[in-house]
Amino acid sequence: MSFVLLGTEGCHLCEVAAGLIVSVAQGGAYDVYQEDIADSVEGVERYGTRIPVLRNERNGAELDWPFGPDEVHRFITEGTEGTSDQ
């Protein structure tokens, strides 16, 4: 299961969110990568006032900041239920 953390360079909250996500996802079968919204006009327009945002790449669900470990755990585990490749 793949998730993306949307943020940008120099965003303190994005750094906090990244650390939190790594600690929650550790040991799970999750791929989590970061995407800089400043790389596209569309990214800035859509997420500029919302970052950090964790997005499920499979179903498009998004978790907006603020979130804590419980919310992240629930988000990533609910996003992986019933997703076996058939």
C-alpha positions as CSV (number, residue, x, y, z in Angstrom):
1,M,0.0,0.0,0.0
2,S,1.4,3.4,-1.0
3,F,0.9,6.7,0.7
4,V,2.2,10.1,-0.1
5,L,2.9,13.0,2.4
6,L,2.2,16.2,0.6
7,G,4.3,19.2,1.9
8,T,7.0,21.5,0.9
9,E,10.6,22.4,1.9
10,G,10.9,24.5,5.0
11,C,7.5,23.4,6.4
12,H,8.0,22.6,10.1
13,L,4.7,20.9,10.4
14,C,5.5,18.7,7.4
15,E,8.7,17.6,9.2
16,V,6.7,16.8,12.3
17,A,4.2,14.9,10.3
18,A,6.9,12.9,8.4
19,G,8.4,11.8,11.7
20,L,5.0,10.8,13.1
21,I,4.1,8.8,10.0
22,V,7.4,7.0,9.9
23,S,7.0,6.0,13.5
24,V,3.5,4.7,13.0
25,A,4.1,3.0,9.7
26,Q,7.3,1.3,10.9
27,G,7.3,-2.4,10.5
28,G,4.1,-2.3,8.3
29,A,3.8,-3.2,4.6
30,Y,3.5,0.5,3.6
31,D,5.4,2.6,1.2
32,V,5.4,6.2,2.2
33,Y,7.0,8.9,0.2
34,Q,7.0,12.7,0.2
35,E,5.9,15.0,-2.6
36,D,6.7,18.7,-2.7
37,I,3.6,20.6,-3.7
38,A,5.8,23.5,-4.9
39,D,6.7,21.4,-7.9
40,S,3.4,22.2,-9.6
41,V,1.0,25.1,-9.7
42,E,-1.8,22.7,-9.2
43,G,-0.2,21.3,-6.0
44,V,0.2,24.8,-4.5
45,E,-3.4,25.8,-5.5
46,R,-4.9,22.6,-4.1
47,Y,-2.8,22.0,-1.0
48,G,-1.1,25.3,-0.2
49,T,-3.2,26.1,2.9
50,R,-3.8,22.4,3.9
51,I,-0.3,20.9,4.2
52,P,0.8,18.5,5.5
53,V,-1.7,16.1,4.0
54,L,-1.3,12.3,3.9
55,R,-2.9,10.8,0.8
56,N,-3.7,7.1,0.1
57,E,-2.5,6.5,-3.5
58,R,-4.8,3.6,-4.1
59,N,-8.2,5.2,-3.2
60,G,-7.3,9.0,-3.1
61,A,-8.5,9.4,0.5
62,E,-6.7,12.3,2.3
63,L,-5.9,13.0,5.9
64,D,-5.4,16.7,6.6
65,W,-3.3,18.2,9.4
66,P,-3.6,18.2,12.4
67,F,-3.4,14.5,13.0
68,G,-1.8,12.3,15.7
69,P,-0.6,8.7,15.8
70,D,-4.0,7.3,16.4
71,E,-5.5,9.1,13.3
72,V,-2.5,8.0,11.2
73,H,-2.7,4.4,12.3
74,R,-6.5,4.3,11.6
75,F,-6.0,6.0,8.2
76,I,-3.3,3.6,7.0
77,T,-5.0,0.5,8.3
78,E,-8.4,1.4,7.0
79,G,-6.8,2.2,3.7
80,T,-5.4,-1.3,3.4
81,E,-8.4,-3.4,4.4
82,G,-9.7,-5.5,1.6
83,T,-7.0,-4.4,-0.8
84,S,-5.4,-7.8,-1.7
85,D,-4.5,-7.9,-5.4
86,Q,-6.7,-10.3,-7.1
